[in-house]
Amino acid sequence: MLDLCCGIGGDLAALARAGLAVHGVDRDPLTVEVARANAEALGLAGRVTVEVGAAERTPLAGWPAAFCDPARRTGRPGGGRRVFDPAAYSPPFGFLLTLAAAVPRTAAKVAPGIPHDLVPDGAEAEWVSDGGEVKEAALWWGELATARRRATLLPGGHTLTDTGAVAVTGPLGGYLVEPDGAVTNIQVLRSLDPTFGLDQEAVKAAKQWRFRPGMRLGQAVPVVITIELTFTLR
């Protein structure tokens, strides 16, 4: 498997631990040396190779699967300002389309704010939330794509897709957002389904959320909000 823009090898290690032979490519020589050292220290050197190179110049023919994590900051690796325009990724978003066309199973990390209209036909877009904050988004192509849209909630691993979905929408609750961002005093304002548990699932989901607290005169204060939830039934 090919790992482009592999960095210091976090994804290389995860893929190797899953039993895959992985070849990493990164344009920064020091980063490549760190990736090699990490693979060695983790006992994964037998499954991992790494080379210095640009993702755009890496031969793509013959690889059964590929992963790319394009840089989304300016300046040195891990620093600089965030890049929000997918065309300004390094390599740019267009390269991900080229990669997906060349390799039958392709995955790529993108910024969570990627415009929905940029998600290509036939690809799956997944947004991942960890501890109540959206951390990552990913695109999946080929047989790795099993839905059009997916939301995954960590650490529980819960996931929702729009495959065969029937959307049920209604204003489900009044919530009190505490100064620490926690949700309390949850009330169902209009029930969608008291019999089969949708109300209870809405309350359970809301209790896991964290909001940026409301501010007044520079101080965090409780805020009452109303949220409309959409359920996906599978």
N, C-alpha and C positions, 0 to 999 in steps of 0.2 A: 504494500500500500504506500501511496505517496502522501507525505505531509509537507505542504508548502507553507512558508513563513512559520517554521516550526518553533522559533524562539529558543528558549533554554530547555525545551523538551517536555513540558507538562503533558501535552496531548500525545507526544511520542510515547511516553511512559505508559499512559492509560491504554493506548492502542496495543502496545507490546504486551502489557499484562493481560489483555483480552485474547492473546494468542496469535496476534498478527505480526508478520514481518513488515517493518516500517522503514521507509527511507525518507529522511528529513532534509529539507532545503531551506537555508536562510542566507540572506545577503551579507550578514555581519559576521566576520571571522571569529571574533571573540565569543559571540553568542553561540556559534557552532561548537566551539571548544567546550563551552559550559554544558551544552546539550550532550556532547559525547561523555563528559565527565559524569553527568547525572545518570546517564544510561549505565555506565560502568558501576557507579556506586549502588545503583538499584538492582544490579545483577541482570540487566536487560541487554547488555552489549551484544549478545548472540542474536538478538532479534532487531537491533536498531543500527542503522547506518545514517551518517549525516554528512552533508557536503555544503560548501559555500557556493551560493549561486542565486540568481534572480528567478523568482517564480515564473515570470513571463518568458524566460529563456529556457526553462526546463522542458526537455522532450516529454510529451504526454502519451505518445503511442504505446500501447501494450500494458498500461497499468490497469488492473481490475477495479481499483477504487482510489479515490483521492480526497484529501481534506485540505482546506485552505483557511487560514486565519489572517486576513489582510490587516495591515497596520491601520489603525483608525485614530492615530495621534500624529501631530507634526513633530519634527525634531528627533532627538535620540530615542532609542527603544525604551518604552516605559515612561517617557516624559513628554513634555510639550503639550499643546492644546488639542482637545478633542476635535475630530473631523466629523461633521455631520452629513456632508454631501458624499453619497456613495461613489460618485465619479472621482472624488479626491482620495479614496482609499489607496493604499499601496500594497499590492497592485490594485488598479481601479476595478470598480464593479463589473465593467465589461469583460475583464479577464475571467471572472467567475463563470460567466456565460460560456466563454470559450472552453474553459476547463470542463464544464458539465457536458458540453457537446462532444468532447474528446474522450472522456472517461465515463464508463457506464454507471458507476456508482460514485456520486460526488456529494460532499457536504461542505458547507462553508459557514463560518461565523460572520455575522453582520451586526451593525448597531441596532438596538431595539427600536429606534425611531425610524427605521427604513420605511419609506413610503410604500403603502400597500400596492400601488399601481406599478411598482418596480418588480414585484414578485412575478417571475415568468410563469407562463402557462406550463402546467405539468410539474411544477416544483411545489414542495411543501414548505411553508413558513412556520417556524416554531418560536414562540416567545417563552422564556424561562424566568420564573420568579423564585427567588430564594429568600426566605424569611420575610416575605411581604414586599420585596423590592424587585422590580424587573431588572435582571442583571444582563441577560444575553438574548440574542436572537440567532437563529440558524436557518439556513436553507438546505433542503435535501432534494436530490434528483435521482432519477432512475427508480430502481426497486426500493430504495431507501425512502422514497416519498409514498406515504400511505394515506395522506389526507391533504386538503388544500391549506388548512390553517390548524394550528395546534397550540394550546396553552398548557404549560407544565408547571406545577407548583412543587417546589422543594422546601423542606427536606422530605416531605411525605411521598413525593413521586406521583401525585395525582395529576391526571391529564384529561383535557377535553379537546375534542376535535369537531370539525364541522361535517364529518363523513356521515351521510344519511341523516343529517340533523333536522330536527323540527324545533324552531325557535319559539319559546314561550316567554313573552315579555310582559312585565308589569311593574309598577312601583311597589317594591316589596318591603321597604323598611325605613324607619327613622332611626338614625344612629347618633350617638354622642361620641365625638372624637375628643379624647382627653389631651391634655398638654403634652403627654409623651407620645402622642400619635396612635395610642391604642383605641380600639372601638369598644364601647360599652353601651349599656341601656338600649339594646337592640329591640325594636318593635316592628312587627309586621303590619304595614298599613293596609295592604290589600293582598289577600291570600290568593296564591295561584293554585295550590293543591294541598289542603290540610290532611287529605286521606293518605296519599302516597309519599309524603315526606319532603316535598320540595321546600316548604316553609322552613323546616328544621335544617335542611341542607344549606339554605340561604343564610340562616343565622350562624351555622357552624363555619361557613366560609368567611363571613364578615368578621368573626372573632379572630381570624388569623391575619387580617389585614393590618397594615401600619400606614398611617397618613403623615404627611408633613403637617405639623400642628398649626392651627390658626394663631395669628399674632395680633396683639393689641397693645399699642404704645411700647413696642419692643419686648413684650412678654407673651409666652405661650399661654393660650386660654382654651377652655373647652368650647367646642363648636357643635351645634346640632346640624346634621345634614340628612338629606334624603337621597337614596340611591336606587336607580332602576337596574335590576339584574336580568340578564338573559340566560336561560338554561338551554343546554344542548342535550337532547334525549337520544340515547343510542340503543 
